[in-house]
Amino acid sequence: MSYGRYKELALLGRGGMARVVLAALPGAAGVQKLLVIKEILPEYAQDPEYIGMFTDEARLATRLEHPNLVQTYEFSEDGGRFFFVMEFLDGRSYGSLLSRARADVSLGVHLHILGRVLAGLHHAHELATLDGAPMGVVHRDVSPQNIFLTYGGAIKLVDFGVAKSAGAQVKTRTGMFKGKLAYAAPEQVDNQDVDRRADIFAVGVLLWEAVTQRRISKDLSEAGLLQRRLMGTDPKLGEAAPGTPEVLARICDRAMARDKTERFATALEMQRALDSYVESAGLRITDVDVGALVARTFEAERSELRKLIAQRMSSTGKMDSDEPPPLPPALTSQGSLPTSDAGSKPTNVSVIVEPPTVIDKPPRAAWMMRAIAGAGVVVVLGAVAFGVVMMKRKSDARIGVPVESASIGSASPSEAPSSAPLPHVEVRAKASPPQAHFSLDGVAIAGNPAKMDVPRDKGAHTLRAEADGYAPEERTLTGERDMDLELTLTKKNDPKKPVAPAGDPPNPKRPPKGIDTSDPWGGK
């Protein structure tokens, strides 16, 4: 394959719906510029709905122009192939830095990074159309993996693939959760309408984790975290980390308020509060300081990968296949695009590519990330986050009603086949006690009663209901017909004994099933 004037250097990843390539743009006198290309896979390139989502992502990505946001240079179509051209970022994710050198990351560094993230978010939140109408952008996936730190000191929020914005061709299905549960606001996991304050909540969680030096979801099952988030009972920062300065604790508590009207009204307001604390506490840090820390931490990997890229750039030989060779496993690291499984269905894709880092959050793994070990220069794709966004009707089990059809170019909804059977069946479930929570194939489902789509296939799907103090109940669904279910949970003899997620043997060292296992805090 080729992308016109761009020269492919290395395959960074191939997921359920997209492939990501490191490329170079040749210029005069042998000058070449490194870039990143993301392309929708051919098997989805003819589907108006997938193209609609891809185009929505491009429409937003090309509008983001801020020092703290990843840049998209071009969105093109070549012979029916749609692809992004994005900036190459030489560095590592915030999550990778925490995993490798958390002891070297001072509070000042944390606060500086979060301040820059808030600056980028404010720009995105304030975006308007050319006629001045607010676009209503919400990132919905602010997390350590989506914050990128370059060796030169740039701090960028990436991955707007699951972002919400007004005017999108394809709307989110009612009941569909998008984002990472640990960083999601209560209204987000409850499938209510979200605005910029959901992103502010996520930054509040990042601040909580930076001070406590551990994940807020530590030792919690998915249902336990969901229930705590919906009830607004996450521990206050001052309780989790006694001795935290009162001003900093108040900032965190306000950002994480259960009622969004009690949070900071804008990301800029929270940024100013953090900056004021940094000044008063004498914790000022510069971008250069952050870049130097990242460069020291990943010096060996950076050098080795630079040599490999230089070799690929100087090569003039023709490739033996349609795809460029992948980067060696030794130079890959925790990152962002899912590896492909033969015969697998489309999965959630959220990309940051740390050559070639890939976040794989497949529904049946309940957002557990499949990391490829190693390290290297991080290529940021800001947004190969099709996954949760692209869970269309024929994808794995999700909640809600069908997505509205989207059209591209001259295509119209009437051109779509009308005789094909619906690719899913509707399941309505109710559980007792009322506080019980559902999950389908490991994916949390908000609400009780709950309504969800199950793929119309021959595979078995597991519906699970659980609640604190009760033994969990499961039902096996086949996806053959619509159905109504009622599950009654039985009280346990020992209500204090934690409920282990289905399929996981008791193991205190193993993270609970359903929680993102890419722990940047090293399990602390």
C-alpha positions as CSV (number, residue, x, y, z in Angstrom):
1,M,0.0,0.0,0.0
2,S,1.0,3.6,-0.5
3,Y,-0.2,7.0,0.6
4,G,0.8,9.1,-2.4
5,R,3.8,11.2,-1.6
6,Y,4.3,9.6,1.9
7,K,6.9,6.9,2.4
8,E,5.9,4.1,4.8
9,L,8.6,3.2,7.3
10,A,7.1,0.9,9.9
11,L,3.8,-0.7,10.8
12,L,3.0,0.5,14.3
13,G,-0.1,-1.5,14.9
14,R,-3.2,-3.1,13.4
15,G,-6.4,-3.2,15.3
16,G,-10.0,-4.2,14.8
17,M,-10.8,-1.3,12.5
18,A,-7.6,0.7,11.7
19,R,-3.9,0.3,11.0
20,V,-1.2,2.9,12.1
21,V,1.9,3.5,10.1
22,L,5.1,5.5,10.8
23,A,5.8,7.5,7.6
24,A,8.1,10.1,6.1
25,L,7.4,13.0,3.7
26,P,10.3,13.3,1.3
27,G,11.4,16.8,0.4
28,A,14.0,18.6,-1.6
29,A,17.7,17.8,-1.1
30,G,16.9,14.6,0.8
31,V,15.0,16.3,3.6
32,Q,12.4,14.0,5.2
33,K,9.8,14.8,7.8
34,L,8.5,12.0,10.1
35,L,4.7,11.7,10.4
36,V,2.1,9.2,11.5
37,I,-0.7,7.9,9.3
38,K,-3.9,6.2,10.5
39,E,-6.1,4.5,8.0
40,I,-9.4,2.8,8.3
41,L,-9.1,-0.9,7.3
42,P,-10.4,-1.7,3.8
43,E,-13.2,-4.0,5.2
44,Y,-14.7,-1.0,6.9
45,A,-13.9,1.6,4.3
46,Q,-17.2,0.9,2.4
47,D,-19.5,1.1,5.5
48,P,-21.1,4.6,5.7
49,E,-21.5,4.4,9.5
50,Y,-17.8,3.7,10.1
51,I,-16.8,6.3,7.6
52,G,-19.1,8.7,9.3
53,M,-17.4,8.1,12.6
54,F,-13.9,8.4,11.1
55,T,-14.9,11.7,9.4
56,D,-16.4,13.0,12.6
57,E,-13.0,12.3,14.3
58,A,-11.2,14.1,11.5
59,R,-13.5,17.1,11.6
60,L,-12.6,17.6,15.2
61,A,-9.0,16.7,15.0
62,T,-8.2,19.1,12.3
63,R,-9.6,22.0,14.3
64,L,-7.4,21.3,17.4
65,E,-4.5,23.9,17.2
66,H,-2.9,24.3,20.6
67,P,0.6,23.6,22.1
68,N,-0.9,21.1,24.5
69,L,-2.9,19.1,22.0
70,V,-1.8,16.7,19.3
71,Q,-1.8,18.1,15.7
72,T,-3.6,16.6,12.7
73,Y,-2.3,18.0,9.4
74,E,-4.4,16.3,6.8
75,F,-7.4,14.1,6.3
76,S,-7.4,12.5,2.8
77,E,-9.1,10.1,0.6
78,D,-7.2,8.2,-2.1
79,G,-9.1,5.7,-4.2
80,G,-11.7,5.1,-1.5
81,R,-9.1,4.9,1.3
82,F,-9.5,7.4,4.1
83,F,-6.6,8.3,6.3
84,F,-5.2,10.8,8.8
85,V,-1.8,12.4,8.7
86,M,-0.6,13.4,12.1
87,E,2.4,14.8,13.9
88,F,5.2,12.5,15.1
89,L,5.9,13.1,18.8
90,D,9.3,11.9,20.1
91,G,8.7,10.9,23.7
92,R,6.7,8.8,26.1
93,S,3.2,8.8,27.7
94,Y,2.7,10.1,31.2
95,G,1.6,6.6,32.2
96,S,4.8,5.1,30.9
97,L,6.9,7.6,32.8
98,L,5.0,6.7,36.0
99,S,5.5,3.0,35.4
100,R,9.2,3.4,34.8
101,A,10.3,6.1,37.2
102,R,7.4,7.1,39.5
103,A,9.9,7.8,42.4
104,D,11.5,10.5,40.2
105,V,8.3,12.3,39.4
106,S,8.0,15.1,42.0
107,L,4.7,16.7,43.0
108,G,5.8,19.8,41.1
109,V,6.2,17.7,37.9
110,H,2.8,16.2,38.3
111,L,1.1,19.6,38.9
112,H,2.9,21.1,35.9
113,I,1.8,18.3,33.6
114,L,-1.8,18.5,34.8
115,G,-1.8,22.3,34.4
116,R,-0.8,21.9,30.7
117,V,-3.5,19.2,30.2
118,L,-6.1,21.7,31.5
119,A,-4.8,24.3,29.1
120,G,-5.3,22.0,26.2
121,L,-8.7,20.9,27.4
122,H,-9.9,24.5,27.7
123,H,-8.9,25.1,24.1
124,A,-10.9,22.1,23.0
125,H,-13.9,22.9,25.2
126,E,-14.0,26.5,23.8
127,L,-14.0,25.4,20.1
128,A,-16.7,26.9,18.0
129,T,-17.8,26.5,14.4
130,L,-16.9,29.2,11.8
131,D,-20.2,31.0,12.5
132,G,-19.5,31.0,16.2
133,A,-21.7,28.2,17.4
134,P,-20.1,26.2,20.4
135,M,-19.0,22.8,19.3
136,G,-19.5,21.4,22.8
137,V,-16.3,19.2,22.7
138,V,-15.8,16.8,25.6
139,H,-12.7,14.5,25.5
140,R,-14.2,11.8,27.7
141,D,-11.0,9.8,28.0
142,V,-8.5,11.9,29.9
143,S,-6.1,9.4,31.5
144,P,-2.3,8.8,32.0
145,Q,-2.1,6.9,28.7
146,N,-3.5,9.8,26.8
147,I,-1.1,12.4,28.1
148,F,2.1,12.6,26.1
149,L,5.5,14.0,27.1
150,T,8.1,14.6,24.5
151,Y,11.9,14.6,25.1
152,G,11.9,18.3,24.1
153,G,9.4,19.1,26.9
154,A,6.1,19.3,25.0
155,I,3.1,18.1,27.0
156,K,0.1,17.1,24.8
157,L,-3.3,15.6,25.4
158,V,-4.0,13.0,22.7
159,D,-6.7,10.6,21.5
160,F,-9.9,12.6,20.8
161,G,-11.3,9.4,19.2
162,V,-14.1,9.1,21.7
163,A,-14.7,12.8,22.1
164,K,-18.2,14.2,21.9
165,S,-19.0,17.3,19.8
166,A,-22.0,19.0,18.4
167,G,-22.7,18.4,14.7
168,A,-21.3,14.9,14.6
169,Q,-22.7,12.8,11.8
170,V,-22.9,9.7,14.0
171,K,-24.4,10.0,17.5
172,T,-23.6,7.9,20.5
173,R,-26.1,5.2,21.2
174,T,-28.2,5.7,24.3
175,G,-26.7,3.8,27.1
176,M,-23.2,3.4,25.6
177,F,-20.3,4.2,27.9
178,K,-17.2,5.8,26.5
179,G,-14.0,6.3,28.3
180,K,-12.0,4.6,31.1
181,L,-14.1,3.8,34.1
182,A,-11.5,4.8,36.7
183,Y,-11.4,8.4,35.3
184,A,-15.0,8.8,34.2
185,A,-17.4,11.2,35.9
186,P,-20.5,10.0,37.7
187,E,-22.8,11.3,34.9
188,Q,-20.6,9.7,32.3
189,V,-20.9,6.2,33.8
190,D,-24.6,6.8,34.4
191,N,-25.0,7.5,30.7
192,Q,-26.3,11.0,31.2
193,D,-25.4,13.9,29.0
194,V,-21.9,15.1,29.6
195,D,-20.2,18.5,29.2
196,R,-16.7,19.9,29.8
197,R,-17.0,19.3,33.6
198,A,-16.7,15.5,32.9
199,D,-13.1,16.1,31.7
200,I,-12.5,18.3,34.8
201,F,-13.5,15.3,37.0
202,A,-11.0,13.1,35.2
203,V,-8.2,15.6,35.9
204,G,-9.3,15.6,39.5
205,V,-8.8,11.8,39.6
206,L,-5.3,12.3,38.1
207,L,-4.5,14.8,40.8
208,W,-5.8,12.4,43.5
209,E,-3.6,9.7,42.1
210,A,-0.6,12.0,41.8
211,V,-0.7,12.9,45.5
212,T,-1.6,9.4,46.8
213,Q,0.8,7.6,44.4
214,R,-1.7,4.9,43.7
215,R,-4.7,4.2,41.4
216,I,-8.1,5.3,42.7
217,S,-9.5,1.9,41.4
218,K,-7.0,-0.1,43.4
219,D,-8.5,-3.3,44.9
220,L,-11.9,-2.6,43.5
221,S,-14.0,-4.8,41.2
222,E,-15.7,-3.1,38.3
223,A,-19.0,-3.2,40.0
224,G,-17.6,-1.8,43.2
225,L,-15.9,1.1,41.4
226,L,-19.1,1.8,39.4
227,Q,-21.2,1.8,42.5
228,R,-18.8,4.1,44.4
229,R,-18.6,6.5,41.5
230,L,-22.4,6.7,41.0
231,M,-22.9,7.3,44.8
232,G,-20.1,9.9,45.0
233,T,-18.3,8.0,47.7
234,D,-14.7,8.0,46.3
235,P,-12.4,8.8,49.2
236,K,-11.5,12.4,49.6
237,L,-7.9,13.3,48.9
238,G,-7.3,14.4,52.5
239,E,-8.6,11.1,53.8
240,A,-6.6,9.0,51.3
241,A,-3.4,11.0,51.9
242,P,-3.3,12.6,55.4
243,G,-1.1,15.6,55.5
244,T,-2.1,16.8,52.0
245,P,-2.0,20.6,52.0
246,E,-5.6,21.8,52.6
247,V,-5.6,24.1,49.5
248,L,-4.6,21.2,47.2
249,A,-7.2,18.9,48.8
250,R,-9.9,21.5,48.2
251,I,-8.9,21.8,44.6
252,C,-9.1,18.0,44.1
253,D,-12.4,17.7,46.0
254,R,-14.0,20.4,44.0
255,A,-12.9,18.8,40.7
256,M,-14.3,15.4,41.8
257,A,-17.6,16.7,43.2
258,R,-20.4,14.3,42.6
259,D,-22.7,17.1,41.5
260,K,-21.1,18.7,38.4
261,T,-22.5,22.1,39.3
262,E,-20.1,22.1,42.3
263,R,-17.0,21.5,40.1
264,F,-14.8,24.1,38.5
265,A,-16.9,25.7,35.7
266,T,-14.0,25.5,33.2
267,A,-10.7,23.8,32.8
268,L,-9.0,27.3,32.8
269,E,-10.5,28.0,36.3
270,M,-9.0,24.8,37.6
271,Q,-5.7,25.5,35.9
272,R,-5.5,28.9,37.6
273,A,-6.2,27.3,41.0
274,L,-3.4,24.8,40.5
275,D,-1.0,27.4,39.2
276,S,-1.7,29.6,42.2
277,Y,-1.0,26.7,44.6
278,V,2.3,25.9,42.7
279,E,3.4,29.5,43.1
280,S,2.6,29.7,46.8
281,A,4.2,26.3,47.5
282,G,7.4,27.0,45.5
283,L,6.9,24.1,43.1
284,R,7.4,25.8,39.8
285,I,8.6,23.4,37.1
286,T,9.2,24.1,33.4
287,D,8.5,22.1,30.2
288,V,12.2,21.7,29.7
289,D,12.5,20.1,33.2
290,V,9.8,17.6,32.3
291,G,11.4,16.8,28.9
292,A,14.8,16.3,30.6
293,L,13.3,13.8,33.0
294,V,11.7,11.8,30.2
295,A,14.9,11.9,28.2
296,R,17.0,10.6,31.1
297,T,14.5,7.8,31.9
298,F,14.3,6.4,28.3
299,E,17.7,7.3,27.0
300,A,18.7,3.8,25.8
301,E,15.4,3.1,24.0
302,R,15.4,6.5,22.4
303,S,18.9,6.0,20.9
304,E,18.2,2.5,19.6
305,L,15.0,3.4,17.9
306,R,16.4,6.5,16.3
307,K,19.0,4.4,14.6
308,L,16.4,2.0,13.3
309,I,14.2,4.8,12.0
310,A,17.2,6.4,10.3
311,Q,17.9,3.1,8.5
312,R,14.3,2.8,7.4
313,M,14.4,6.4,6.1
314,S,17.5,5.8,4.1
315,S,16.3,2.6,2.5
316,T,15.3,2.7,-1.1
317,G,14.3,-0.9,-1.6
318,K,10.8,-1.9,-2.6
319,M,8.7,-3.6,0.1
320,D,8.0,-7.3,-0.4
321,S,4.4,-6.9,0.9
322,D,1.6,-4.4,1.0
323,E,2.6,-3.4,4.6
324,P,5.9,-2.0,5.8
325,P,7.8,-4.2,8.3
326,P,6.7,-3.8,12.0
327,L,9.1,-2.4,14.5
328,P,11.0,-5.0,16.5
329,P,9.2,-6.2,19.6
330,A,12.3,-5.1,21.7
331,L,11.5,-1.5,20.7
332,T,7.8,-1.5,21.5
333,S,6.3,-0.5,24.7
334,Q,3.1,0.0,26.6
335,G,0.9,2.0,24.4
336,S,-2.1,2.2,22.3
337,L,-3.3,0.3,19.3
338,P,-4.6,-3.3,19.7
339,T,-2.7,-6.1,18.1
340,S,-4.9,-8.1,15.7
341,D,-6.4,-11.4,16.6
342,A,-7.2,-13.7,13.8
343,G,-11.0,-13.8,13.3
344,S,-11.6,-11.3,16.1
345,K,-14.4,-8.8,15.9
346,P,-13.8,-5.0,15.9
347,T,-12.6,-4.0,19.3
348,N,-12.1,-0.8,21.2
349,V,-9.1,1.0,19.9
350,S,-7.4,3.9,21.8
351,V,-4.1,4.9,20.4
352,I,-1.1,6.7,21.7
353,V,1.5,4.5,20.0
354,E,4.7,4.4,21.9
355,P,6.4,2.7,19.0
356,P,4.1,0.9,18.6
357,T,2.3,1.3,21.8
358,V,-1.2,0.1,21.8
359,I,-4.1,0.3,24.2
360,D,-6.4,-2.6,23.6
361,K,-9.7,-2.4,25.4
362,P,-11.8,-5.2,24.0
363,P,-15.3,-5.5,25.5
364,R,-14.9,-9.1,26.7
365,A,-11.7,-8.1,28.5
366,A,-13.5,-5.3,30.1
367,W,-11.1,-2.6,29.0
368,M,-8.1,-4.6,30.1
369,M,-5.1,-3.3,28.1
370,R,-3.0,-5.7,26.1
371,A,0.5,-4.2,26.4
372,I,3.5,-5.1,24.2
373,A,6.6,-5.0,26.4
374,G,9.5,-2.8,25.6
375,A,10.2,0.8,25.1
376,G,11.0,3.4,22.5
377,V,10.2,6.7,20.8
378,V,6.5,7.4,21.2
379,V,4.5,8.2,18.1
380,V,1.4,9.9,19.1
381,L,-1.6,9.3,17.1
382,G,-3.8,11.5,19.1
383,A,-6.8,9.5,18.1
384,V,-6.8,6.0,16.9
385,A,-9.6,5.7,19.4
386,F,-12.2,4.1,17.3
387,G,-13.0,1.4,19.7
388,V,-15.5,2.6,22.2
389,V,-16.8,5.1,19.6
390,M,-17.0,2.5,16.9
391,M,-19.0,-0.1,18.8
392,K,-21.7,-0.1,16.1
393,R,-24.6,-2.5,15.9
394,K,-22.6,-5.3,14.5
395,S,-19.8,-5.0,17.1
396,D,-19.5,-6.8,20.4
397,A,-22.2,-6.4,23.1
398,R,-23.0,-2.9,24.1
399,I,-25.8,-1.0,25.8
400,G,-28.6,1.0,24.1
401,V,-30.4,1.6,20.9
402,P,-28.9,1.5,17.4
403,V,-26.7,4.4,16.2
404,E,-28.2,6.7,13.7
405,S,-27.0,5.9,10.1
406,A,-24.4,8.2,8.7
407,S,-23.8,9.1,5.1
408,I,-20.7,10.2,3.3
409,G,-20.5,12.3,0.2
410,S,-23.5,11.5,-2.1
411,A,-24.5,8.4,-0.2
412,S,-27.9,8.5,1.3
413,P,-29.6,6.3,3.9
414,S,-31.9,5.0,1.3
415,E,-29.0,3.3,-0.5
416,A,-28.4,1.0,2.5
417,P,-29.9,-2.5,2.1
418,S,-33.2,-2.7,3.9
419,S,-33.8,-6.4,3.8
420,A,-30.8,-7.4,6.0
421,P,-31.8,-8.7,9.5
422,L,-30.9,-6.6,12.5
423,P,-27.4,-7.6,13.7
424,H,-28.4,-7.6,17.3
425,V,-31.2,-8.6,19.7
426,E,-32.4,-6.5,22.7
427,V,-32.1,-7.8,26.2
428,R,-33.9,-6.2,29.1
429,A,-32.8,-7.2,32.6
430,K,-33.8,-6.4,36.1
431,A,-32.0,-7.5,39.3
432,S,-32.8,-7.5,43.0
433,P,-31.6,-5.8,45.2
434,P,-32.1,-2.4,43.4
435,Q,-28.4,-1.5,44.0
436,A,-27.2,-4.4,41.8
437,H,-25.1,-3.6,38.8
438,F,-24.9,-5.5,35.5
439,S,-22.0,-6.3,33.2
440,L,-22.2,-8.1,29.8
441,D,-19.1,-10.0,28.8
442,G,-17.2,-8.0,31.4
443,V,-18.4,-4.6,30.2
444,A,-20.2,-2.5,32.8
445,I,-23.8,-1.6,32.0
446,A,-25.4,1.3,33.8
447,G,-28.9,1.2,35.2
448,N,-31.1,-1.3,36.9
449,P,-33.3,-2.2,35.1
450,A,-30.9,-2.2,32.1
451,K,-31.3,-2.5,28.4
452,M,-28.6,-3.7,26.1
453,D,-27.8,-5.0,22.6
454,V,-26.5,-8.5,22.1
455,P,-24.9,-9.5,18.8
456,R,-27.2,-11.8,16.8
457,D,-24.6,-14.6,16.5
458,K,-24.0,-18.2,17.6
459,G,-21.6,-17.3,20.4
460,A,-22.4,-17.3,24.1
461,H,-22.5,-14.1,26.1
462,T,-22.4,-13.7,29.8
463,L,-24.8,-11.4,31.7
464,R,-23.6,-10.8,35.3
465,A,-25.4,-9.1,38.2
466,E,-23.6,-8.3,41.4
467,A,-23.9,-6.1,44.5
468,D,-22.0,-5.6,47.7
469,G,-22.9,-8.2,50.3
470,Y,-24.6,-10.5,47.7
471,A,-23.5,-13.5,45.8
472,P,-23.3,-12.7,42.0
473,E,-25.7,-14.2,39.5
474,E,-25.0,-15.0,35.9
475,R,-27.1,-15.8,32.8
476,T,-25.8,-17.1,29.5
477,L,-27.3,-15.4,26.4
478,T,-27.2,-16.7,22.9
479,G,-28.3,-13.7,20.9
480,E,-31.0,-15.5,19.2
481,R,-34.1,-13.4,20.2
482,D,-35.2,-10.4,22.3
483,M,-35.7,-11.3,25.9
484,D,-36.6,-10.1,29.4
485,L,-34.7,-11.4,32.4
486,E,-35.0,-11.1,36.2
487,L,-32.2,-12.0,38.5
488,T,-32.4,-12.3,42.3
489,L,-29.2,-12.1,44.2
490,T,-28.8,-14.0,47.5
491,K,-27.3,-12.4,50.5
492,K,-24.0,-13.8,51.6
493,N,-23.3,-15.1,55.1
494,D,-20.4,-12.8,55.5
495,P,-21.3,-9.4,54.0
496,K,-17.8,-8.1,54.6
497,K,-16.2,-10.7,52.4
498,P,-15.4,-9.2,49.0
499,V,-17.0,-10.7,45.9
500,A,-14.4,-12.0,43.4
501,P,-15.1,-11.2,39.7
502,A,-16.4,-14.2,37.8
503,G,-13.6,-16.5,36.4
504,D,-10.9,-15.0,38.6
505,P,-9.4,-17.2,41.3
506,P,-8.7,-15.4,44.6
507,N,-5.4,-13.7,44.1
508,P,-4.6,-10.5,45.9
509,K,-1.8,-9.7,43.5
510,R,-4.0,-9.9,40.4
511,P,-6.0,-6.7,39.5
512,P,-9.8,-7.1,39.6
513,K,-11.3,-8.2,36.3
514,G,-12.8,-5.3,34.4
515,I,-10.4,-2.7,35.5
516,D,-7.7,-1.3,33.2
517,T,-4.6,-3.2,34.2
518,S,-2.1,-0.7,32.8
519,D,-1.3,0.6,36.3
520,P,1.2,3.5,36.0
521,W,1.6,3.5,39.7
522,G,3.1,0.0,39.8
523,G,0.3,-1.4,42.0
524,K,1.1,1.0,44.9
